[in-house]
Amino acid sequence: MSPRIGHIQFLNCLPLYYGLVTQNVLLDIELVKGTPTELNQFLIRGELDIGPLSSIEYCFHQDKFLLLPDLAVSSDGRVQSILMVSKRPARELDGQSVSLANTSATSQILLKIILAQKYGVQPTYVVSPPDLPRMLMESEAALLIGDVALRALYHPQDLLIYDLGEEWKGLTGYPMTYAVWVVRREFAIEKAHLASEVHRSFLKSMTY
């Protein structure tokens, strides 16, 4: 059976998968596409063998997975693809509604930490599909990730933009890891050679 590999369909993950698809780096795979939240659940339920997992979910489920070295979504400062877009300054969001895109578990928790610890506010959070106009109809600010965030960054429409990578760096002084690539422990034990081959193929894919 072909290994089932998760694929986030965001631009920032394209280098990892480009070679797999266009250069035939790894032929015999089943590529399963989805949002970070969807792929989290597929991995946790054992419906994927290898793929990206939100860092917060990895902390909760370390017993199920092994990390694949040198593969992550991370930033040392600005990330650009994880943003809070706001009608008002962050310090004025206490008690206000903030919409959270339903596509990322790590980013939701990260924003809550930043708003509480850096800005001293406790908004009311609403989980929503990543549709910025609709989110801002019901809330004063919105958390966006991936391509939706990139579009908002370059077309801000007089809104305030908070880059969560930059905010985290300012708060803690440390880089932030948003997602890691993992293999199910059972798969790694039963098919160690294949797991290693997939890992090598990911690393090779990034050279194209």
C-alpha positions in Angstrom: 0.0 0.0 0.0 1.3 3.5 -0.9 2.2 5.8 2.0 -0.6 8.3 2.7 1.0 11.8 2.8 -0.7 15.0 4.0 -0.4 18.2 1.9 -1.3 21.7 3.0 -2.4 23.6 -0.1 -0.7 26.9 0.9 2.0 28.7 -1.0 4.4 28.5 2.0 4.3 24.7 1.7 4.8 24.5 -2.0 8.6 24.1 -1.9 8.2 20.9 0.0 5.8 19.2 -2.5 6.8 20.8 -5.8 9.5 18.3 -6.6 7.4 15.3 -5.4 4.8 16.2 -8.1 6.8 17.8 -10.9 10.1 16.0 -10.8 8.9 12.5 -9.9 11.0 12.6 -6.8 8.7 10.0 -5.2 6.2 8.2 -7.5 4.2 5.8 -5.4 2.4 7.9 -2.8 -1.2 8.9 -2.0 -1.2 12.7 -1.6 -4.1 13.8 0.7 -4.8 17.5 0.5 -6.4 19.6 3.3 -6.2 22.5 5.7 -3.9 22.2 8.7 -6.9 21.4 11.0 -8.1 18.7 8.7 -4.7 17.1 8.3 -4.3 17.2 12.1 -7.3 15.1 12.5 -6.4 12.7 9.7 -3.0 12.0 11.4 -4.5 11.6 14.9 -7.1 9.2 13.6 -4.4 7.2 11.7 -5.8 8.1 8.3 -2.4 9.5 7.2 1.0 8.0 7.6 3.2 11.1 7.2 2.4 14.8 7.1 2.3 18.2 8.7 1.0 18.5 12.2 0.3 21.7 14.2 3.0 22.1 16.8 0.3 22.3 19.5 -1.2 19.0 18.4 2.2 17.4 18.4 2.6 18.5 22.1 -0.6 16.8 22.9 0.1 13.6 20.9 3.8 13.0 21.0 3.2 9.3 21.9 1.7 8.7 18.4 4.4 10.3 16.2 8.1 10.7 15.4 9.4 14.0 14.1 10.9 14.2 10.6 14.1 16.3 11.0 14.6 19.6 9.2 11.0 19.9 8.1 8.8 22.6 9.7 6.8 25.8 9.2 8.7 28.2 11.4 9.9 31.8 11.5 12.4 33.9 13.4 10.3 37.1 13.3 7.9 38.0 10.5 6.1 35.0 9.0 3.6 37.0 6.7 1.2 34.1 6.3 -0.2 34.2 9.9 -1.8 37.6 10.7 -4.4 39.3 12.8 -6.2 41.9 10.8 -8.0 44.5 12.9 -10.2 47.5 12.7 -8.7 48.9 15.9 -5.4 48.7 17.8 -4.8 45.4 19.7 -4.9 47.2 23.1 -8.5 48.2 22.4 -9.8 44.6 21.8 -10.6 43.8 25.4 -14.1 42.4 25.5 -14.5 42.8 21.7 -15.2 39.9 19.3 -12.2 38.4 17.4 -12.9 35.8 14.6 -10.4 32.9 14.4 -9.9 31.1 11.1 -11.0 27.5 11.6 -8.0 26.2 9.6 -5.2 26.3 12.3 -5.1 25.1 15.9 -1.6 26.5 16.7 -2.3 30.0 15.4 -5.5 30.3 17.4 -3.7 29.5 20.7 -0.7 31.7 19.6 -3.0 34.7 19.1 -4.7 34.3 22.4 -1.3 34.2 24.2 -0.1 37.3 22.4 -3.3 39.3 23.1 -3.3 38.3 26.7 0.4 38.6 27.6 1.6 41.4 25.3 -1.5 43.6 25.0 -3.3 42.7 28.3 -6.7 42.1 26.6 -9.3 39.3 26.8 -11.5 39.4 23.7 -14.4 37.1 22.9 -13.4 34.6 20.4 -15.5 33.2 17.5 -14.3 30.4 15.3 -15.1 31.1 11.6 -14.4 30.0 8.1 -11.4 32.0 6.6 -13.6 34.6 4.8 -12.2 38.1 5.8 -15.2 40.3 4.8 -17.6 38.0 6.6 -15.3 37.7 9.7 -15.1 41.5 10.0 -18.8 41.9 9.7 -19.2 40.0 13.0 -15.9 40.9 14.7 -13.5 43.7 15.3 -10.5 41.6 14.3 -9.8 38.4 12.4 -7.0 35.7 12.5 -6.0 34.6 9.0 -3.5 32.0 7.9 -2.0 30.8 4.6 -2.9 32.3 1.2 -5.8 34.3 2.7 -3.4 36.0 5.1 -1.0 36.8 2.2 -3.7 38.4 0.2 -4.7 40.5 3.2 -1.1 41.5 3.8 -0.7 43.0 0.3 -4.3 44.5 0.2 -4.8 45.8 3.7 -7.8 48.1 3.0 -6.9 50.5 5.8 -6.9 47.7 8.4 -4.2 47.2 11.0 -2.0 44.2 10.4 -0.3 42.2 13.2 2.2 39.6 12.0 2.1 36.8 14.6 5.6 35.7 14.0 6.8 39.3 14.6 4.5 39.6 17.7 5.8 36.3 19.2 9.4 37.3 18.6 8.8 40.7 20.3 7.0 39.0 23.3 9.5 36.2 23.9 12.6 36.9 21.9 12.4 33.4 20.4 11.5 32.0 16.9 8.1 30.2 16.5 7.4 26.8 15.1 3.8 26.6 13.7 3.9 23.0 12.3 6.2 20.0 12.2 6.3 17.0 9.8 5.7 13.7 11.5 5.4 10.0 10.8 3.1 7.7 12.7 5.2 5.6 15.1 3.5 2.4 13.9 4.3 3.2 10.3 7.9 4.1 11.1 8.4 0.8 12.9 6.6 -1.4 10.3 8.0 0.4 7.2 11.1 2.2 8.4 12.8 2.1 5.0 9.7 3.7 3.3 9.5 6.3 6.0 13.1 7.2 5.5 12.6 7.3 1.7 9.7 9.8 2.0 11.8 12.0 4.4 14.7 12.0 1.9 12.3 12.8 -0.9 10.9 15.8 0.9 14.4 17.2 1.5 15.3 16.6 -2.2 12.1 18.2 -3.3 13.1 21.5 -1.7 16.2 21.7 -3.9 14.1 22.2 -7.1 
